[in-house]
């Protein structure tokens, strides 16, 4: 039976306010503080930053598709091969804080990304406590949505596609030019 040791300090992680967009950066701050008061100075800090594909739909436009279309009969799950993790280490300062800057350089293909920032702090008694924060990173500040009445057509039948451009809050941007390319896909079983 392992003995439970009451924690002597608490850990919290905060990130700079969003929205977060590819090409920009965010700052994450871990704060380690004693329950009795005061920061936990010069403690070991380990950061773990994980990114994986996310999903975002601007509000009030649920009938449009933003990003890759998935048939209604397949549940959305991020592909595991697109998950990336980075680790960093450091020490808290005299006030019990440590900061990292996360640069959102690129994403291919352009899509929303979920970024989890987790920090673990270890004190001199080898007690380790962790906290994390999640960020949604957008590929751009504007999204293009597509909609058609039918997802499949027979050869020779016309297909009508409607397109909109919105900002992150779902506000329509009128007069924006959109370039649309179409491809003929054939599935064989």
C-alpha positions as CSV (number, residue, x, y, z in Angstrom):
1,X,0.0,0.0,0.0
2,X,1.4,3.3,-1.0
3,X,1.2,6.2,1.4
4,X,-0.7,9.3,0.3
5,X,1.2,12.5,0.8
6,X,-0.7,15.7,1.0
7,X,0.4,18.1,-1.8
8,X,2.4,21.0,-0.6
9,X,1.9,23.1,-3.7
10,X,-0.5,23.7,-6.6
11,X,0.2,24.1,-10.3
12,X,-1.8,26.0,-12.9
13,X,-1.2,26.7,-16.6
14,X,-2.6,29.7,-18.5
15,X,-2.2,30.7,-22.1
16,X,-2.4,34.0,-23.8
17,X,-5.9,34.8,-25.1
18,X,-6.9,33.8,-28.6
19,X,-8.0,33.5,-31.2
20,X,-4.8,31.7,-32.2
21,X,-3.9,31.7,-35.9
22,X,-1.1,30.0,-37.9
23,X,1.8,32.4,-38.4
24,X,1.4,33.9,-34.9
25,X,2.4,32.7,-31.5
26,X,1.1,32.2,-27.9
27,X,2.7,32.4,-24.5
28,X,1.9,29.7,-21.9
29,X,2.7,30.4,-18.2
30,X,2.9,27.8,-15.4
31,X,2.5,29.1,-11.9
32,X,3.6,26.8,-9.0
33,X,2.6,28.1,-5.5
34,X,2.7,26.7,-2.0
35,X,-0.7,26.2,-0.4
36,X,0.7,28.1,2.6
37,X,1.4,31.1,0.3
38,X,4.2,32.3,-2.0
39,X,5.6,30.9,-5.2
40,X,7.7,27.8,-5.6
41,X,11.1,29.2,-6.7
42,X,13.7,27.4,-8.9
43,X,11.7,24.2,-9.3
44,X,12.1,21.9,-12.3
45,X,9.5,22.4,-15.0
46,X,8.8,20.0,-17.9
47,X,6.6,21.2,-20.8
48,X,4.8,18.8,-23.2
49,X,3.1,20.4,-26.2
50,X,1.0,18.2,-28.4
51,X,-0.8,19.1,-31.6
52,X,-3.4,17.1,-33.5
53,X,-6.0,17.9,-36.2
54,X,-9.0,19.7,-34.8
55,X,-12.4,20.7,-36.1
56,X,-14.0,24.1,-36.3
57,X,-17.3,25.5,-37.7
58,X,-18.0,29.2,-37.6
59,X,-21.2,29.7,-35.6
60,X,-24.7,29.7,-37.3
61,X,-23.5,28.0,-40.5
62,X,-23.9,24.3,-39.6
63,X,-25.4,23.5,-43.0
64,X,-22.0,24.4,-44.7
65,X,-18.9,22.3,-44.7
66,X,-15.7,23.9,-43.5
67,X,-12.6,21.9,-44.1
68,X,-12.6,18.3,-45.2
69,X,-16.1,16.8,-45.8
70,X,-16.8,13.6,-43.9
71,X,-19.9,11.5,-44.6
72,X,-22.5,11.6,-41.8
73,X,-22.1,7.8,-41.3
74,X,-18.4,8.1,-40.3
75,X,-17.6,9.6,-36.9
76,X,-15.0,12.3,-36.9
77,X,-11.7,11.3,-35.3
78,X,-8.4,13.0,-35.7
79,X,-5.8,10.8,-37.6
80,X,-3.2,9.6,-35.1
81,X,-0.4,10.0,-37.6
82,X,-0.9,13.7,-37.6
83,X,-0.2,14.0,-33.8
84,X,3.1,15.7,-32.9
85,X,4.6,16.2,-29.5
86,X,7.5,18.4,-28.3
87,X,9.0,18.6,-24.8
88,X,10.9,21.4,-23.1
89,X,12.5,21.9,-19.7
90,X,13.3,24.8,-17.5
91,X,13.0,26.1,-13.9
92,X,10.5,28.4,-12.2
93,X,11.7,31.9,-11.4
94,X,11.8,33.5,-7.9
95,X,8.0,34.0,-8.1
96,X,7.3,30.4,-9.0
97,X,6.5,31.1,-12.7
98,X,7.9,29.8,-16.0
99,X,6.9,30.9,-19.5
100,X,7.2,29.4,-23.0
101,X,6.4,30.8,-26.3
102,X,4.7,28.6,-28.8
103,X,5.1,29.5,-32.5
104,X,2.4,28.3,-34.8
105,X,4.5,28.1,-38.0
106,X,2.5,26.1,-40.5
107,X,-0.1,23.3,-40.9
108,X,-0.5,21.2,-44.0
109,X,-3.2,20.7,-45.1
110,X,-4.7,23.9,-43.8
111,X,-7.1,22.9,-41.0
112,X,-7.9,23.8,-37.4
113,X,-5.5,22.3,-34.9
114,X,-5.9,21.3,-31.2
115,X,-2.9,22.1,-29.2
116,X,-2.5,20.8,-25.6
117,X,0.0,22.5,-23.4
118,X,0.9,20.5,-20.3
119,X,3.4,21.5,-17.6
120,X,4.7,19.4,-14.7
121,X,6.5,21.0,-11.8
122,X,8.7,19.0,-9.4
123,X,9.8,20.4,-6.0
124,X,12.9,19.4,-3.9
125,X,10.9,16.7,-2.2
126,X,10.3,15.1,-5.6
127,X,6.6,15.8,-5.6
128,X,5.3,16.4,-9.1
129,X,2.1,18.1,-10.0
130,X,0.8,18.9,-13.5
131,X,-1.7,21.2,-15.2
132,X,-2.7,21.8,-18.8
133,X,-4.5,24.1,-21.1
134,X,-6.0,23.5,-24.6
135,X,-5.8,25.9,-27.5
136,X,-7.6,25.9,-30.8
137,X,-5.3,27.1,-33.6
138,X,-7.0,28.3,-36.8
139,X,-5.3,28.1,-40.3
140,X,-6.6,31.6,-41.1
141,X,-8.9,34.3,-39.8
142,X,-11.4,33.6,-42.5
143,X,-13.1,30.3,-43.4
144,X,-14.7,29.2,-46.7
145,X,-17.8,27.0,-46.4
146,X,-19.3,24.9,-49.2
147,X,-22.8,23.4,-49.5
148,X,-24.6,21.4,-52.1
149,X,-28.0,19.7,-52.1
150,X,-26.5,16.3,-53.0
151,X,-23.0,15.0,-52.3
152,X,-23.0,12.6,-55.2
153,X,-24.2,13.0,-58.8
154,X,-24.4,10.7,-61.9
155,X,-22.2,11.4,-64.9
156,X,-23.5,14.3,-66.9
157,X,-25.7,15.7,-64.1
158,X,-24.9,19.2,-63.0
159,X,-24.0,19.9,-59.4
160,X,-24.7,23.3,-57.8
161,X,-22.3,24.3,-55.1
162,X,-22.9,27.3,-52.8
163,X,-19.9,29.0,-51.1
164,X,-19.6,31.6,-48.3
165,X,-16.7,33.3,-46.5
166,X,-17.0,34.0,-42.8
167,X,-14.8,35.3,-40.0
168,X,-14.1,33.3,-36.9
169,X,-17.3,34.6,-35.3
170,X,-19.5,33.5,-38.2
171,X,-20.0,36.9,-39.7
172,X,-20.4,36.7,-43.5
173,X,-17.8,38.6,-45.5
174,X,-19.6,39.9,-48.6
175,X,-17.7,40.6,-51.8
176,X,-14.7,38.3,-51.1
177,X,-13.4,36.4,-54.1
178,X,-13.2,32.6,-53.9
179,X,-11.3,30.3,-56.2
180,X,-12.9,26.8,-56.3
181,X,-11.4,23.7,-58.0
182,X,-13.4,20.6,-58.6
183,X,-12.0,17.0,-59.0
184,X,-13.7,13.8,-60.3
185,X,-13.1,11.1,-57.7
186,X,-13.8,7.4,-58.4
187,X,-14.1,4.9,-55.6
188,X,-13.6,1.2,-56.2
189,X,-14.2,-1.6,-53.8
